[in-house]
Amino acid sequence: QVQLVESGGGLVQAGGSLKLSCTASGRASAMNWYRQTPGNERDFVAGIIGGSSTNYADSVKGRFTISRDDATNTVYLQMDTLKPEDTATYYCNAVTVTAGYYNNYWGQGTHVTVSS
């Protein structure tokens, strides 16, 4: 069982930056960020596997950067040039593999509001 604690959300003006953090209680194979707005599905934002293999949703490419610190089991999401449409609750996701099975764990979410 992996527990995730997120932080870093808040209110920012369009064009500004925020950095989200998520610390896991244990090591994960992959760590991801998703986001969700009311009435919509949770969408993938960015992911990192190992130390350097990253993937981004098209809507955030070139603006968001995901990174991880394996020493502290922490994943970061640096969000630059924020847009009002980035407003959402952001969720950290950790994926572990046990006996060939994938296990998904989720944080409680941190809210980001981007004002125009």
N, C-alpha and C positions, 0 to 999 in steps of 0.2 A: 504494500500500500504506500503510495506516494502522496504527500500533502503539498499543496501549492499555495503560496501566499503572494499576492500581487500588490503592487503599489505604484504610484506615480500619475494616476489619472487626475483630471481637474479641468478647469476652464481656461481656454486660451483663445486669443484672437486669430482669425484667419491669417495665414502666413507665418504663424509662430511655430514653436517646437515644444514637444513634450517627450519625456523618456519614461517608459514603463519598465518595471522590474518584476520578476517572478522568481522566487526562490523555492526550490523543491527540497523535500526532506530526504530524497535519495537520488541516485543517478538515473538518468533517463537516456534512452537511445536517441530519441528525437524530442525536440521541444518546439511548440508552435504557438502562434497567437491567432485567435479568431476574434471576430466582432459581431455584434448583434444589435439591431434596432427593434423597437417594439413592433410586434406583428410579423416579423421577418425571421428567416432562418439564420442560424449562426454561420457566418462565412469565414473561410480561410483568409488570413492576411499575410502571414509569413511563417516560415519554418526553418529550422536548422537541424541537421543531422551530423553527429560527430562534432568536430570543432569548426568545420568551415563550409560544408555543403549547405547552401541556402536556397530558398525558393520564395517567391513573392507573388501575390495577386497582381494582376496587371494594373489595377487601380492605384497601387501604392509603389510600384517600381520607380526607382529614382528618387523617392521621397522618404521612404522608411528603410531602416537598416536593423536587421536582427543580429544579435551576437550572444555568445554565452561564455560564462566563466565556469569551467569545470571544477575549479578548486572550491567554489562555493555553491555549485549546482544552481546557478542563477542564469536566467536568460533575460536579455534586454530587448526592448524595441524602441529605437530612436526614431521619432516621428518628426520630420521637418516639413516645411511648407504645407502646413495643415490647411485643410479645406473644411467648410461647413459639413460637407457630406461624409467627413471622417467621424462625425459625431456618432458615438455608439458606446455600448458597454463592451470592453475588451476582456477576453478570457484567455488565460494561459492554459496550455494543454501539454501534458507530458505523456510520452509513449514509452512503455517498457516491454521487453520481450521475455517471457518466462516459458520454458519448455515449448518453444515454438508458437506460443500464443501472444498476441498483442494485447496489451492492457492500456486503456486510456484513462487518464486522470485530468480533472479540471479544477481550476481555481474558482474563487467566488466572484470574480469579475471586478473590474475597475472602470469607472465611467469617465469618458472623455467628451467634453463639449467644446466645439469650435464655433465661435461667434463670428458673424459676418461683419 
